[in-house]
Amino acid sequence: MKRGFKSAAEQIAQETRAELDLGPSERLDALSLAGHLAIPVDLQERRLDRTVLRTYRTKLDLDELIPNPNQPRLGPKVDAELQRQIEANEGSLSPSWLSRTLN
């Protein structure tokens, strides 16, 4: 991890919580945060077997995305169970976490 990352992330978290009038241990609602950051959210229900997931899609400029250098699934993997789940669900569900760039 880059030197100073944790301190910078904690500072951003404190600033954002103050902007939302939240204390350090109060629940941070993801939809409230998205609204505060002007990120449009249109939740859709997706079924994965008996589980119902509330997901959303948004359009972003690919140049604005920063890849995760520690991505655990880089490169080819042989995983029969994962392949079975992808085929059974007609696709894969892979959440993406995006955050502000630390300067």
N, C-alpha and C positions, 0 to 999 in steps of 0.2 A: 504494500500500500504506500502511496506517495506520502512523503513527510508533510505533516500538517493537515492531512485530509480529515482526520477525526475532529480536530479542533475547528476547522472550517465548517464541517457538516453540523457540528453542535451549535455553532454560531448562527448558521442559517436556520436551524430548527428553532432556536430561541427567538430569532427575529420574526419568523413566520408565525409562531405561537402567539407572540405579542400582537402582531397584526390581526390575528383571529380572536384576540382577547381570551386566550387559553393559558392556564397554568401549566407548569412543567409535567404534571402527572395526569392532567385531564385528557379524556378521550379525544383523539383527533379524527374527525369524520372525513373520510376520503372524498366524498362528494362536496363537502364544504370547502375542502382544500382545493379541489378542482375548480370550483366556482371562483374562489379567491384568486387563483392563478389564470383565470379566464380560459380554462380548458373545457370545451363543450363535452358533456357526457350524456349519452342516450343509452340507458341500460337495456339490454336484451337478455331474455332467458335462453340459456343453452342447456340441453340435457346431456348428461354423461352417465349412462346407465340410470340409476335411481337418484342420482344427484342433480340438482338444478343449480346452475351457476348463473349469476347475474354479471354479464360482461358488457363491455362497450368497445367500439372501434372508433378510431380517429385517424385523420390524415395528417401526416407530418412530412416535412421536407427531409429526405434521407441525409442530406448534408448536415442537418442539425443533430442527428443521432450520433452518440458516442458508443462504440462497441465495448462490451465487457471483456477485458483482456484475460479474465479468469473464467471464461465460459467453460463449464465442465463437459459440454457435449460437442466440442469441436472435433472434426475428423470423423471418419466412418466408425460406426459402432454396430456390433452384432447383438441385438437384443430381441429375441423372439417374442417376448411378452409385450414389449413396447410396440413392435410391429403389429401384433394381434390387436392391441387396443386402438391403434391408429386406424386399422382397417375396419374394426367393429364400429367405431364412431365416425367413420367417413371423414377422417381428418384428425389433426392434432390440435390440442389446446395448449398454447404456450403463452403464459402471461408475460408482458413486458413491463419493466420498471424503468421509468424515465425520471430524470432529475435535472435540476439546474446545474449548469457548469460552474465548477469552483474556479475562481480566478486566483 
